[in-house]
Amino acid sequence: MVMKNIYRDAEHPFAQYVRILGKGKTSSRSLSFDEARDAMGMILRGEVLDVQLGAFLMLLRVKEESPEELAGFVAAARDFMQAPQDIPVDLDWSSYAGKRKHYPWFLFAIKLLVANGIRVFMHGASGHTVNRLYTESLLPVLNMAACHNWDEVRESMHNSGFAYLSLQRLCPPMGEMIDLRNVMGLRSSVHTLSRLLNPLNAPYVLQAIFHPAYRDSHQTAANLLGYRNSCVIKGEGGEIERNPDGSCLAKKIVDGELMEEEWPMLFQERHAPEDEFVLEDFLAVWRGDKPHEYGEMAVIGTLALALRSLQKSATQDEALIMARAWWENRDHTSI
């Protein structure tokens, strides 16, 4: 198929950004913050040809995004979304990876945060990678609100202290781009930058990545965006969940200062992944009807990490004690 070239006599305005990334090993470079913001703005407004978008996303995928690029992309997305800024929220929690080996134990940690007065806004996407269990599909059975618009978010945050809004509803063009995962065969910058969106300007931000190298770029990008309290970890499966079988390095911003914190492993031996996902078995752990050594410690460890990030505890040990007490005193009947 030959695409008609309507820009034969004049260069497309977006071509400059493809050229910056694709001029070769010696001449290509990363985009500046302003260039990245302008480029992503053009993409979100539909001012870019499909062939340009594909080239742009894959060039970034090969190069890997710089912190300035990530921050610029997020700034453009926040400009485009125009999310309301009068919805009270304490913690921004992103969920874009889906789980493949273990249940999404982090959802129980969120329920405990909300039950203890922490207002959590969650955003994410589902279905963009095959054979994964995504947050959005579980929210109804956990009595957690999956909203369709900002009015529903406002109501749910007021009534329950929790709300979830999908990327497809939060920013439809980004939702379409994240769904290109199965077309391209690769993840793109959208999978990365979406975790940094913090649409409601929550004072505390939790993020998780899958590849450890992204911790530094996410920390730096969050700092460039002015987030004063942020924490990024290599989460289990790419979700904000501590794997109790391994140590956890948290790259943080605390009151505007960049720092890191190492959390030790909670078990000495690794646990096998689930043979299959059985919803009733997952819910039975919350209800206290079925023990799950790995799962319960994943909840407690993740909750402790969140409490430290929220500055609710002075030490890791204090956070773990508090998290364990919240887990043991949970309302078993709330699911």
C-alpha positions as CSV (number, residue, x, y, z in Angstrom):
1,M,0.0,0.0,0.0
2,V,1.4,3.4,-1.0
3,M,0.4,6.3,1.3
4,K,-0.5,9.5,-0.4
5,N,2.1,12.2,0.4
6,I,0.2,15.4,1.0
7,Y,3.4,17.0,2.4
8,R,5.5,16.7,-0.8
9,D,6.2,20.5,-0.9
10,A,6.3,21.3,2.8
11,E,7.5,19.4,5.9
12,H,4.9,18.2,8.4
13,P,5.3,20.2,11.7
14,F,5.8,16.9,13.6
15,A,8.6,15.7,11.4
16,Q,11.2,17.7,13.4
17,Y,10.6,15.5,16.4
18,V,10.9,12.3,14.5
19,R,14.2,13.6,13.0
20,I,15.7,14.6,16.4
21,L,15.2,11.0,17.7
22,G,16.1,9.2,14.5
23,K,19.1,11.0,12.9
24,G,21.5,8.1,13.8
25,K,24.0,7.2,16.5
26,T,26.0,10.4,16.3
27,S,23.4,13.0,15.4
28,S,20.3,12.0,17.3
29,R,19.5,13.2,20.8
30,S,16.8,13.3,23.4
31,L,14.1,15.9,23.4
32,S,14.2,18.8,25.8
33,F,11.3,19.2,28.2
34,D,9.7,21.9,26.0
35,E,10.1,19.8,22.9
36,A,8.7,16.7,24.5
37,R,5.7,18.8,25.8
38,D,5.0,20.2,22.4
39,A,5.4,16.8,20.7
40,M,3.0,15.0,23.0
41,G,0.6,17.9,22.8
42,M,0.5,17.5,19.0
43,I,-0.1,13.7,19.4
44,L,-2.9,14.2,21.9
45,R,-4.6,16.8,19.7
46,G,-4.6,14.4,16.7
47,E,-2.2,16.5,14.7
48,V,0.2,13.6,13.9
49,L,0.0,11.0,11.1
50,D,-0.2,7.4,12.2
51,V,3.1,6.6,10.5
52,Q,4.8,9.4,12.5
53,L,3.3,8.2,15.7
54,G,4.5,4.7,15.2
55,A,8.0,5.9,14.3
56,F,8.2,8.3,17.2
57,L,7.1,5.7,19.8
58,M,9.4,3.0,18.6
59,L,12.4,5.4,18.4
60,L,11.8,6.3,22.0
61,R,11.4,2.7,22.9
62,V,14.8,1.8,21.5
63,K,16.5,4.9,23.0
64,E,14.6,4.8,26.3
65,E,13.0,8.0,27.6
66,S,15.1,10.6,29.4
67,P,13.6,12.2,32.6
68,E,13.1,15.5,30.7
69,E,11.2,13.7,28.0
70,L,9.0,11.9,30.5
71,A,8.3,15.1,32.4
72,G,7.5,17.0,29.2
73,F,5.1,14.2,28.1
74,V,3.4,14.2,31.4
75,A,3.0,18.0,31.4
76,A,1.4,17.8,28.0
77,A,-1.0,15.1,29.1
78,R,-2.0,17.1,32.2
79,D,-2.6,20.1,30.0
80,F,-4.8,18.0,27.7
81,M,-6.8,16.2,30.5
82,Q,-7.7,19.4,32.4
83,A,-8.7,17.3,35.4
84,P,-10.5,19.1,38.2
85,Q,-8.3,20.4,41.0
86,D,-10.9,20.6,43.8
87,I,-11.3,16.9,44.6
88,P,-9.5,16.2,47.9
89,V,-7.1,13.2,47.6
90,D,-4.1,12.1,49.7
91,L,-2.4,9.4,47.5
92,D,-2.1,8.9,43.8
93,W,-1.8,5.2,42.9
94,S,-1.3,4.0,39.3
95,S,-2.0,0.4,38.1
96,Y,-1.0,-0.3,34.5
97,A,0.9,-3.6,34.4
98,G,-1.5,-6.3,35.4
99,K,-0.5,-9.4,37.3
100,R,0.7,-12.7,35.8
101,K,2.3,-14.7,38.5
102,H,0.7,-13.6,41.8
103,Y,-2.7,-12.2,42.8
104,P,-3.0,-8.4,43.0
105,W,-2.4,-8.3,46.8
106,F,-1.8,-4.5,46.6
107,L,-5.6,-4.1,46.2
108,F,-6.0,-5.3,49.8
109,A,-3.4,-2.8,50.9
110,I,-5.4,0.0,49.2
111,K,-8.6,-1.2,50.9
112,L,-6.8,-0.9,54.3
113,L,-5.5,2.6,53.5
114,V,-9.0,3.8,52.6
115,A,-10.6,2.1,55.6
116,N,-8.1,4.0,57.8
117,G,-8.9,7.4,56.4
118,I,-6.4,7.7,53.5
119,R,-8.1,9.1,50.3
120,V,-6.7,7.2,47.3
121,F,-7.2,8.1,43.7
122,M,-6.3,5.3,41.3
123,H,-5.8,5.3,37.5
124,G,-4.8,2.5,35.2
125,A,-5.5,0.5,32.0
126,S,-6.5,-3.0,31.2
127,G,-6.3,-5.5,28.4
128,H,-3.3,-4.1,26.6
129,T,-1.2,-7.2,27.3
130,V,-2.5,-10.7,27.0
131,N,-2.6,-13.2,29.8
132,R,-2.6,-10.7,32.7
133,L,-5.1,-10.0,35.5
134,Y,-5.9,-6.3,35.6
135,T,-7.2,-4.1,38.4
136,E,-10.3,-2.8,36.7
137,S,-11.8,-6.3,36.4
138,L,-11.6,-6.9,40.2
139,L,-12.8,-3.6,41.5
140,P,-16.5,-4.5,41.5
141,V,-16.1,-7.6,43.6
142,L,-13.9,-5.7,46.1
143,N,-16.6,-3.0,46.5
144,M,-14.3,-0.4,45.0
145,A,-15.6,2.2,42.6
146,A,-14.6,2.1,38.9
147,C,-15.8,5.5,37.7
148,H,-16.8,6.7,34.2
149,N,-16.2,10.5,34.6
150,W,-15.0,13.2,37.0
151,D,-18.4,13.7,38.5
152,E,-18.5,10.0,39.6
153,V,-14.9,10.3,40.9
154,R,-15.9,13.3,43.0
155,E,-18.9,11.5,44.4
156,S,-17.0,8.3,45.1
157,M,-14.1,10.1,46.8
158,H,-16.6,12.0,49.0
159,N,-18.5,8.9,49.9
160,S,-15.8,6.3,50.3
161,G,-12.4,7.9,50.0
162,F,-11.5,5.9,46.9
163,A,-12.1,6.2,43.1
164,Y,-10.6,4.6,40.0
165,L,-10.7,6.1,36.5
166,S,-9.3,4.3,33.5
167,L,-6.8,5.9,31.2
168,Q,-9.3,5.4,28.4
169,R,-11.6,7.8,30.2
170,L,-8.9,10.0,31.8
171,C,-7.2,10.7,28.5
172,P,-8.7,8.9,25.5
173,P,-5.8,9.4,23.1
174,M,-3.4,7.9,25.6
175,G,-5.8,5.0,26.1
176,E,-5.7,4.4,22.3
177,M,-1.9,4.5,22.3
178,I,-1.5,2.1,25.2
179,D,-3.7,-0.4,23.3
180,L,-1.1,-0.4,20.5
181,R,0.9,-2.9,22.7
182,N,-0.4,-5.9,20.7
183,V,0.0,-4.1,17.4
184,M,3.6,-3.0,17.9
185,G,4.6,-6.1,19.9
186,L,6.3,-3.7,22.4
187,R,5.4,-1.3,25.1
188,S,5.7,2.3,24.5
189,S,6.4,5.6,26.4
190,V,2.7,5.7,27.3
191,H,3.2,2.7,29.6
192,T,5.9,4.7,31.3
193,L,4.6,8.2,31.5
194,S,1.1,7.2,32.6
195,R,2.4,6.2,36.0
196,L,3.5,9.8,36.5
197,L,0.3,11.6,35.7
198,N,-1.0,12.3,39.2
199,P,-4.1,14.0,37.6
200,L,-5.6,15.3,40.9
201,N,-2.3,16.7,42.3
202,A,-2.2,14.3,45.2
203,P,0.5,15.4,47.7
204,Y,1.8,11.8,47.7
205,V,2.5,9.7,44.7
206,L,3.3,5.9,44.5
207,Q,4.7,4.4,41.3
208,A,6.0,1.0,40.2
209,I,8.1,0.0,37.2
210,F,9.1,-3.5,36.0
211,H,12.7,-2.7,34.8
212,P,14.9,-1.5,37.6
213,A,16.7,1.0,35.3
214,Y,13.6,3.1,35.2
215,R,13.6,3.9,38.9
216,D,16.1,6.7,38.5
217,S,14.3,8.3,35.5
218,H,11.0,8.2,37.3
219,Q,12.4,9.7,40.4
220,T,14.1,12.5,38.4
221,A,11.0,13.1,36.2
222,A,8.8,13.4,39.3
223,N,11.2,15.9,40.7
224,L,11.1,17.9,37.5
225,L,7.3,17.9,37.7
226,G,7.4,19.4,41.2
227,Y,6.2,16.3,43.1
228,R,7.4,16.9,46.6
229,N,6.6,13.4,47.9
230,S,7.0,10.4,45.6
231,C,8.2,6.8,45.7
232,V,9.0,4.5,42.9
233,I,9.8,0.8,43.3
234,K,10.4,-2.3,41.1
235,G,7.0,-3.7,41.9
236,E,5.9,-7.3,41.6
237,G,4.8,-7.7,38.0
238,G,5.2,-4.0,37.5
239,E,2.5,-3.1,40.0
240,I,2.9,-1.1,43.2
241,E,3.4,-4.2,45.3
242,R,6.3,-5.4,47.4
243,N,7.5,-8.9,46.6
244,P,8.2,-10.3,50.1
245,D,10.6,-12.8,48.6
246,G,13.1,-10.1,47.7
247,S,14.6,-6.8,48.8
248,C,13.0,-3.6,47.6
249,L,14.8,-0.4,46.7
250,A,12.6,2.7,47.0
251,K,13.7,5.8,45.1
252,K,11.9,8.6,46.9
253,I,11.3,12.3,47.1
254,V,10.6,13.4,50.6
255,D,9.6,17.0,51.1
256,G,11.4,17.9,47.9
257,E,14.6,16.0,48.7
258,L,15.7,13.1,46.6
259,M,16.7,10.0,48.5
260,E,16.5,6.2,48.5
261,E,15.5,3.5,51.1
262,E,16.3,-0.2,51.0
263,W,13.7,-2.6,52.4
264,P,15.0,-6.1,53.3
265,M,13.3,-9.2,52.1
266,L,10.6,-10.6,54.3
267,F,11.2,-14.3,53.5
268,Q,14.4,-16.2,52.9
269,E,13.0,-18.7,50.4
270,R,11.0,-17.9,47.3
271,H,7.3,-18.9,47.0
272,A,6.0,-20.5,43.8
273,P,3.7,-18.4,41.6
274,E,0.0,-19.3,41.4
275,D,-0.9,-22.3,39.2
276,E,-4.1,-20.4,38.2
277,F,-6.1,-17.4,39.4
278,V,-9.2,-18.5,41.4
279,L,-11.2,-15.4,42.5
280,E,-12.8,-17.1,45.5
281,D,-9.4,-18.2,46.8
282,F,-8.2,-14.6,46.6
283,L,-11.3,-13.2,48.4
284,A,-11.1,-16.0,51.0
285,V,-7.7,-14.6,52.2
286,W,-9.3,-11.2,53.0
287,R,-12.3,-12.9,54.7
288,G,-9.9,-14.9,56.9
289,D,-11.2,-18.2,55.5
290,K,-7.9,-19.3,53.9
291,P,-4.3,-18.6,54.9
292,H,-1.8,-17.4,52.3
293,E,1.7,-16.9,53.6
294,Y,3.0,-15.0,50.6
295,G,-0.1,-13.0,50.0
296,E,-0.6,-11.8,53.5
297,M,3.0,-10.6,53.7
298,A,2.7,-9.0,50.3
299,V,-0.2,-7.0,51.7
300,I,1.6,-6.0,54.9
301,G,4.8,-5.2,53.1
302,T,3.1,-3.0,50.5
303,L,1.0,-1.3,53.1
304,A,4.1,-0.6,55.2
305,L,5.8,1.0,52.1
306,A,2.8,3.2,51.6
307,L,2.7,4.3,55.2
308,R,6.4,5.3,55.1
309,S,5.8,7.2,51.8
310,L,2.8,8.9,53.5
311,Q,5.0,9.8,56.4
312,K,2.8,8.0,58.8
313,S,5.7,6.2,60.4
314,A,9.2,7.2,61.4
315,T,10.9,3.9,60.7
316,Q,10.4,0.7,58.6
317,D,9.8,-1.4,61.7
318,E,7.1,1.1,62.9
319,A,5.5,0.9,59.5
320,L,5.4,-2.9,59.5
321,I,3.9,-3.0,63.0
322,M,1.2,-0.5,61.9
323,A,0.6,-2.4,58.7
324,R,0.3,-5.7,60.4
325,A,-2.2,-4.3,63.0
326,W,-4.3,-2.8,60.2
327,W,-4.4,-6.2,58.4
328,E,-5.2,-8.2,61.6
329,N,-8.0,-5.7,62.5
330,R,-9.5,-5.5,59.0
331,D,-13.3,-5.7,58.4
332,H,-13.5,-9.3,57.1
333,T,-17.1,-8.7,56.0
334,S,-16.4,-5.7,53.7
335,I,-16.0,-8.0,50.6
